[in-house]
Amino acid sequence: MYLVTVCGNLLIILAVSSDSHLHTPMYFFLSNLSLADIGFISTTVPKMIVDIQTHSRVISYVCCLTQMSLFIIFGGIDGMLLTVMAYDRFVAICHPLHYPVIMSPRLCGFLVLISFLVSFLDCQLHNLIALNFPYFKDVEIANFFCDPSQLLNLACSDTFTSNIVMCFVAAISGFCPISGILFSYYKIVSSILRIPSSSGKYKAFSTCGSHLSVVCLFYGTGFGVYLGSAMSHSPRKGTVASVMYTVVTPMLNPFIYSLRNKDIKSALRRLQSSILSLIVHSAQKSGDVLSPEANALNFNFWLFSSSK
């Protein structure tokens, strides 16, 4: 699942960066989302694989805080980019004539930078709470990684300051992004309902289906973990939900966003042709026969493109 996630998201990044037809705000945000997904899953799964191989369940204090920090940063970027992509769809559907002017390259870069800065602030607030907990030696965490929700339960006392910080963290990581998504889709639905033809309504709704699927999958499992840890004491349920939003969601994102997406499929085919042409040209120049690895690459690209 980890290799599928990394390869799938890398193919999305390569397809967007190599094809000039995809140099639009929507695909710019999609490529950044794919990059964040690679970092998100790479924060937890490689360490888990090493622990399974070495039969070890130990992580140092510094590594635990580092893992939690990177997890929050990449997860926060994921959430903020989903909000930015909802705004991008709002502008494209509600203000199509002004779309190129509003979604300028400068604004797109600024929105990605804001996503990183907000995620970094969220990370520092979590660290502020965790560093106040002095008894991290021989602490058991009922998960396969340093889950921020469980660390907050261990670190938080009932002081007024900690409660204020936790409310601020919840507002940054949950309330503000979801409010932006809901507001954008309220405007989108209002605009679509005014379209007279049913085919026009279907075409407008179809551009938002993939985004809505990822939003529900990401935020549904994420909030399930946080609410479940507060209401239930079953570690198994929390671990299953954690696997859903740390492993399954990043793996499904490339397939959800490129499913029935003709632009991505065409870009992948062009990328396949250019890579194979380069391999064949190099083989002909050196006088070698086309290697089995090149044929395997051709088959893998065909398989990935056909699955979409």
N, C-alpha and C positions, 0 to 999 in steps of 0.2 A: 504493500500500500504506500510505503514511503517513496519507493522508486517510481511508482506510477504518478504520485503527486508531483515529485520534482521534475520528471520528464514531461508530464502534461503541461505544467505551468511554464517550463522552459520553452516548450514548443509554441505556446501562446506568445511569450515575450519575443522569440525569434521571428515568428510570423508577423507580429505588429511592427517590429523594428525594421524588418527587411522589405516590407511592402509599403510603397508610398501611398497606396489607396487606403491604407488603414491609419494614416497619420491624422487622425481626428481626435477630438477630446474624449469621446466615448471609449475608443480603443487605447488611448493614452492612459486613462484611468484603469482600464482593464489590465494592461500590462503591469502597472504599479500594484494592482491587487494581486496579480500572480506572483510578483516578486515578494510581496508581504506574506503570501501563503507559503512560499518556500521557506522564508525565515521563521514563520510561525510553527510549521511542523518540524523544522530542523532544530528548534529549541528543545524539544522534548523527546522525539522518537529515537534519534541516534543514541542518546544517553540510556534510554530504556533498552535498546537492543544490546548495548554493551553490558548492562546489568544482567540481562538474561543470559548472555554468554559466559559471564564471569561469576554468576550466581551471587551477585552482590546487591544489597539494597541500601548501601550507604552513600550519602552525598555530603560534602563538606559544607560548612556554614557559608563560605564565600561563594561556592558554586551554586548553592541553593538560592541565595539572593540574586546572583547573576542570571540564573535560569528564570527566576520569577520576573526580573526586570525586563529581559528580552521577550519573554512571553507576553507581558503586558504591553510593551511597545509595539510588537508586531500585531498582536490582537487588537490593540487600539487603532492602529493604522487601518486594519481590515474594516473595523466598524466605521471609522470616519470616512474611508473611501466609499463605503456603501452609501453613506449619506450624501457625499459629493456626487456619486453617480445618479442618485435619485434627483438631485438638483439639476444635473445635466439633462436627464430625461424630461424634467419639468420645462426647462428652457427650450428643448428641441420640439416638444409637443405644443406648448402654450405660446411660445414666441418664435416660430420657425424662421421668420424673415430676419429677425435680429440675432439668430443663433451664432453665426460666425463672428459677429461683433462682440456679443456678450461673452461667449466662451473663447476668449483670445488665449494664445499660448502663455501670455504672462499670467492671466487669471488661473489657468490650469496648473501652472507651476506653483503659484501662490497657494492654491487649495491643497495641493499635495504637501507643501511645506507646513501649512497649518495643521494638517492631519498628523504629521510627525511631531510637531511641537506639543499639541494637545496630548498625544499618547505619551510623550516623554514626561509631561507634567503629571499625568496619571500615575506613571511609573514611580516618580519621585514621592508622590503622596503615599503610595503603598510602602515604599522603603522607609518613609518617615515613621509609619506605624510599626513595621516589622523590626526596625532597629531599636525601638523602645522595649522590645521583649528580650530580657537578659538570659533566659534559660533555654537556649536553642540546642544545648548539648543533650544527646540521647533522646531527642523528640521523635515520635513516630507520626508520619503523615500518611493517612490512608488513601494514597493515590500513587500513580507511577511517575509523578513529577511534583515539583514544588508548587502546588496549586495555590494561587493567591488567596482564594476564598478561605481555604483551610489555614493558611498562615495568619490571615487576619483574625480568625477565630481563636488561634493560639495566642496571638500577640495583644489583642485588644482587651483592655480592662474597661470597667464601666465609668471611666472618667468622662467629663463633659467634652474635653478637647478631642479625644479619640472618636467620640460619636460625631462631632462636627466634621472631622476630617473624612470619616467614612461616608457621611451624607454628601460631602463635596465630591468624593471619588465616584459615588453612584450617579451623581448628576452629570459629571463629565463623561463617564464611560457608557451610561445608559440613557438617561432622560433626554439630554440634548441631541444626540444622534437620532434616536427614535422619533423625537418630536420633529426634527427636520425631515425625516423620511415620510412621516405621516402627513405633514403639511404639504410636501411636494406632491404626494399622491392624491391628496384632497383636491389640489388644483388641477392635477392631470385628469382625474376622473370627471371633474366639473367641465373641463374643456372637451373631453372626449364625448360626453353626453350631448354636447351641442353640435356634433358632427352629424349631418343628415343621413349619410349613407351607412349601411351596415358594414360594407367592406372597408370603409375608411375607419370605422370604430375598431374593427378586428385588427387592421394593420397597426393602429396606434397602440392597442392593448398588447399586441404581440411583441412590441419592442421593450415592454416592461416585464414580461413573464419571467424571464431568466433572473432578472434582478430581484424580483419579489421572492422567487424560490430560494435564492441564496440568503436574502435577508431573514426569511422565516427560519431557515435551517441554522444560521449563525446565531441570531439573537434568541431563538427559542431554546436551543441547547445550552447557550451561555447563561441565560437567566435561570434555566432549570437547575444548573449546577449551583449557582449562588443561592437561590431560594431553597433548593433541596438540602444544602448544607446547613441552612438556618432552621429548617423545620423538621428534618429527618436525621436520624443518627445511623443510617445504613450506609456504610462505606462503599458497598458494592454498587448501589444505585448511582452514587456520585461518580464512581470510576467509569461506569458505562456511559453516563452523560458526558464525562470529560473526553472519552475516546471519540464520541460523536462530533464534538466541536473542535477538537485538536487534531484529529486524524481524518475523519470521514469528510467533514466539510471542505478542507483544503483540497482533498482528492477529487471531490465531485465538482468543484468550481470550474475547472477547465472544460469538463464535459457539459455542464449546464449552460455555460455561456457560449460554447461553440456548437451546441446541438441545433441543427437546422439553421445555422448561421452561414449563409453562402459566402460572405466576405472572408470569414476565417478559413473555411474549407478551400476557397480559391487560393488564399495566401499560403496555406500549407502545401497545396499542390505545386505552386510556383517555387516555394522553398525546397521542396523535394527535387524538382527538376534542376534547380541551380546547384544543389549539393551533388546530385548524381552527375551532372555535366562536369563539375569540377573534378570529381573522382575519375571519371572516364578520361578527361583530358590529361590528368596527371598520369594515369596508367598508360595511355597511348604515348605520352612524351617519354616515359621511362621504358616503354616496350614491354610492359607487364600485361598479363591477362587480368581481367576484372576479378577482384578477390571475392571470396564467399562473404566477407564482412560487408562489402558494398551491396551484394544482392540481399543480404539480411536487412541492411538499412532501408533498401527500396521496399522490401516487404513490410517492415515495421511502419514506415511512413504511410504506405497504402492502407495498412490495417487501421492506423489511428485516424486517417482521413475518412475511411469507410465507416468507422464506428460513429462518426458525426453525421 
